[in-house]
Amino acid sequence: MNFDRGNVIRAQTIDGLHIGATIVKQGKNADTTIGMGYYTWKPWTLPTYHERLKKSYPILQKKFQELAEKENAKEQAR
């Protein structure tokens, strides 16, 4: 399933990927071939969620409204 959100993000599904790693001591050369294992995973779906306002939302809403009212009062006084 592909999600296209314009030019912002384009996600795509893959079946798996190759992973490999090695440790090389400082001053030594990595002259060995790294074995690459193929890693896969089960497909998953997006979890369900519910958007909720935080408890502080009405407090912030009130403060922003007060700031806007003060700004409007300053504009009218000019």
TILO-659442 format. One line per 3 residues: number of its first residue (from 1); their letters; for each residue x, y, z of C-alpha. Coordinates in Angstrom, 2 decimals. Each point is the difference from the previous one (the first is absolute). Example, Ala and Ser with C-alpha at 12.3 -4.5 7.8 and 13.67 -1.06 7.14 Angstrom:
<atoms>
1	AS	12.30 -4.50 7.80 ~ 1.37 3.44 -0.66
</atoms>
This chain:
<atoms>
1	MNF	0.00 0.00 0.00 ~ 1.46 3.39 -0.98 ~ -0.84 3.29 1.70
4	DRG	0.56 3.09 -2.12 ~ -0.03 3.33 1.83 ~ 1.06 2.25 -2.84
7	NVI	3.66 0.96 0.01 ~ 0.41 -0.49 3.74 ~ 0.18 -3.74 0.62
10	RAQ	-0.42 -3.01 -2.20 ~ -0.01 -3.28 1.88 ~ 0.22 -3.39 -1.59
13	TID	-0.19 -3.55 1.26 ~ 2.92 -2.41 -0.39 ~ 0.16 -3.73 0.67
16	GLH	3.30 0.11 1.89 ~ 3.60 1.12 -0.10 ~ 3.53 -1.34 0.20
19	IGA	1.88 0.67 3.26 ~ 3.63 -0.67 0.83 ~ 2.65 1.35 2.36
22	TIV	3.62 -0.51 0.92 ~ 2.44 1.33 2.58 ~ 3.46 1.10 -1.11
25	KQG	2.71 0.72 2.56 ~ 1.58 3.42 -0.21 ~ 2.96 -0.04 -2.39
28	KNA	-1.12 -3.22 -1.74 ~ -1.57 -0.43 -3.43 ~ -3.37 -1.61 -0.58
31	DTT	1.09 -2.57 -2.57 ~ -2.80 -2.49 0.59 ~ -3.35 -0.28 -1.70
34	IGM	-2.94 0.93 2.19 ~ -2.83 -2.52 0.09 ~ -3.30 1.70 -0.71
37	GYY	-3.15 -1.50 1.46 ~ -3.42 0.78 -1.43 ~ -2.34 1.43 2.63
40	TWK	-3.78 -0.10 -0.49 ~ -2.97 0.92 2.15 ~ -3.71 -0.56 0.05
43	PWT	-2.13 2.72 -1.62 ~ -1.75 2.28 2.47 ~ -2.83 2.47 -0.11
46	LPT	-0.25 3.42 1.54 ~ -1.30 -0.13 3.57 ~ -3.26 1.69 0.82
49	YHE	0.26 3.29 1.84 ~ -2.22 2.81 1.21 ~ 0.99 3.65 0.04
52	RLK	-0.75 1.70 3.30 ~ 0.59 3.48 1.30 ~ 2.36 0.26 2.94
55	KSY	-1.41 1.15 3.33 ~ 1.93 3.27 -0.36 ~ -1.68 0.87 -3.32
58	PIL	-2.74 2.26 1.46 ~ 2.60 1.84 2.09 ~ 2.18 0.72 -3.03
61	QKK	-3.04 0.88 -2.10 ~ -1.08 2.57 2.59 ~ 3.50 1.53 0.25
64	FQE	0.36 0.32 -3.77 ~ -3.44 1.60 -0.18 ~ 1.05 2.50 2.70
67	LAE	3.20 0.80 -1.92 ~ -1.98 0.57 -3.20 ~ -2.44 2.27 1.83
70	KEN	2.89 2.05 1.46 ~ 1.58 0.31 -3.45 ~ -3.31 1.10 -1.52
73	AKE	-0.44 2.59 2.78 ~ 3.49 1.39 -0.72 ~ -0.80 0.22 -3.72
76	QAR	-3.25 1.86 0.66 ~ 1.74 2.43 2.39 ~ 2.41 1.11 -2.74
</atoms>
